[in-house]
């Protein structure tokens, strides 16, 4: 996703973040959650791909020839 300019990494915190235009298109979401440790709590961020984003990413890979498309057998 770095190659397609969908996410970037903060050089200081090493956290991964989503470009806002990809969130607006509904391709990725950015979630935050609290994690409990023995010494307290910390907030973690996570990038998640949506079904729409997965379809678009697969479409790009097929167009570039990186992934071979398989024909699905149709039920009679």
Secondary structure, 3 states (H helix, E strand, C coil): CCCCCCEEECCCCCCEEECHHHHHHCCEEEEEEEEEECCEEEEEEEEEECHHHHHHHHHHHHHHCCCCCCCCCCCC
